[in-house]
Amino acid sequence: MNRNGSTVLILSSDPAFARKVTGNWPAASEAPEFIALKEDLCHELRRDVFDLAIADAPAGPKRDTLTAVLASIGKPAILIGSNPPHSGAASDGCGTKGQLFFLPRELAAWAAVAGLLGREILRRGQAELRILDAERLRSAAEAEATLGRYMVEMRHNVGNALTSVLGNAELMLLEPGLPAAVLAQADTIRNMALRLHEIFQRFSSIEKELSAVARESDKEAVARAAANAS
């Protein structure tokens, strides 16, 4: 069962390779969805169908092809094979190149190492996605806060203008000798001004919400500072 929303693509023509990879994946409760595909079909891969590839890649043209295709896709991949590339290789035979990780098949526990490494790669990818989501939410919240502050500011300005309109309408209604049509218009102006004033009064709740959000942000900032200092 795919519990963490990730997909691992296994590229190999050898069924035993796929069984070793899946059988050595740690923490079954965090197991991703596994998809097996022959490595000869790697040219048909799409970036959006997997989060990590684990490829059976012995030395030779086959590995060169797999490396080029996976590097062009840009998703992380673990390649298992003999004689790992010299570029970026470490002294123990393991190495990395961009988002490609090379493990020697001569390593007795290569399947277990690939499982542990793969789980950490997926965790890192999920953490990066959460960071991006948090950034999007923060940007949206800042935009809403800016709009809210603008509305609060406009409420005061419009409220002052409406007070002036309402006061002048009231004076017109008290003025003796005005024609009935003028009084009716002054009464309409007063009533509309009162309605607008009531509408803008509702924006006061926005100001209270913004103040509450600001207080919570201050508390969180203080808590983070205290945590970093400890």
N, C-alpha and C positions, 0 to 999 in steps of 0.2 A: 504493500500500500504506500502510495506517495504521500507522506505526511508533511513534508516541508516545502512542497511546491516546486521542487527542482527536478531536472531531467538530466540523466547521465547517459551519454551515447557511447556504446562500446563498439569499436571498429576492429573487426577481426573476422577471418574466414574459419577460425578454429573455435568450435563450440566449447572446448575445454578452457580456452582463454576467458570467455565470458563467464563461465561457471566459477573460475578462480576469483575473478574480480568481484562478482556479486556475493560469493561465499565468504569473502574476507572483508566485506564492507562493515565497519564497526557500527554499533548502536542501531539495532534493527528498527527501533522506534523512530529514528531519524532517516531511515532509508529513502532515497529518492526514487523516482521512476527510472527504470533501466530500459534502454532501447538498443537492441543489437543490430548491427548493419555490417555487411561485408566492406572491407576497406577499399575494394575496387570501386565502390559507389560514392567515394568521398567527394567527388566533383559535384554531386547532386545535393550536398548539404546546404541547409539554410541556417542563417544565424539565429533565427527565432525559434528553432525547434529543440535546442538543447542548451544547457548551462555549462556543461563540462563534457569533454570527450576523453576517453581512455582508449588508446590505440595500440594494437599489436604491430610494432614497427621494427622488424629486423633491419640490419644494415643493408644498404643498397638503394636502387631506384625507388622501391616501394616506400621506404621511409622518406626519401627526398620529396616524393609526391605528397605524402601525408603531411609532412612538415610545411610545405609550401601552401597547401590548401587550408590547413588549420590556421596558419599564420595570417592568411588573407581574410579569413572569417573574423578573427579577432577575439574568439572565445578561448578561455583557458583549456588546455589539453595536457594530458599526461601520456607520454610515448614510452612504451616498453620495448627495449631492444638491446642487442649486443653492440659493443663499441660505440658508445654515445658520442655525439659530435664534439670536436675539440673546442668549438666556439662556446664560451661561457661554461665549460665543463669544470667541475671541481675535481680534486685529486682522488676522491673516492669513486669516481666514475659517474656520479650524479651531476646534473647541471640544469640550468634554466636558460631560456632564450626568449625574452619577451614574456608572453603568457604561456609558453610551452615548457613543460617540465619533463626531463628525461630521466628514466630509471633503468639501470642495467638488468637484463633478464638473469644475469649471473647472480644477482642478489637473491639469496635463498627465500627471503620473505618479501619479494617484490610485490606480490598481490596485497599483502597486509599493509605495506608501506603506501601503495597506491590508494588503498581505501582510506587510510588516515589522512594522507595528503589531499585526496579528493574531498573529504568531508570539510577540511579546513578551507579549501578553495571555495566551496559552496557557501560556507558560513561567511567568508569575507565578502562574497558577491551579494549575499542577502543583506549584510550590514551596509554595504554601499548603497543598495536600493533603499534601505530604510533612511539613510542619510539624505538621499535625493528627495524622498517623499517628505521628510521633515523640512527640507529647504523649500519645497513647493508650498507646503502648508504655512510656513513662516512668511513667505512672500505674499500669499493670499491674505493672511491675517494682517500684515502691514498695510496692504492695499485697502482692506476693509476699515482698518483703524484710521487711515488717512481720510477716507470718505466720511467716516463717522465724525472726525474732528471738524471737517469742512461743514458738515450738516449742523453741528453744534454751533459753530461760528456764525453760520448763516441764520440760525434760529434767533440769535441775539440781534443781528442786524435787521432781519425782517420784522422781528418783534418790535423793535424801536420804531420802524417805519409804520407798522400797523397801529401802534399807539397814537402816532400823530394823525393818521387817517381817521381813526375812530374818534379822537377828540374833536377834530374839525367837523365830522359828521354830526356829532352830538351838538356842537354849537349851532350848526345850520338848523337842526330840528328845534332848537330853542329860539331861533330868530323869528320875531313876530312879522307877519305880513308877507311871508314868502308864498308864492303860488303852490297849489296842491301838488302839481307835477314835480316841482323842485323838492318839496318835502318828501314825496315818494321816492325820488332818486337818492336823497340823503339817507332815508331809512334803509334802502337797499345797500348803500355803501356801508352803513354801520353794521348791518347784519352779515354781509360778506366779510367785513373786517373781523368781526367776532368769530366767524367760522374759521378763517385762516389762523387767527390767534390760537384757537383751540387745537388746530392741527399741529402748529409749531410747538405748542406746549408739550405735545407727546414726545418730542425729540429730547426732552429733559431726561428720559429714561436712557437714551443713548449715552448721554454724558455720564450718568451714574455707572453704566456698564464699562465705559472706557476707564473710569477711575478705578473700578474694581480690577480690571485687567492689568492696569499699571501697577496696582499694589501687589498683585500676585506675581508679576514679572520681577518686581523688586525683591520679593521674598525668595523667589527661585535664584536670583542673582546672588543674594547673600548666602543662600544655602550652598550654591556651587563654589563660591569663594571660600567658605568655611571648609568644604570637603577637600578642595585643592590645597588648603593650608595645612590640613591635618596629615 
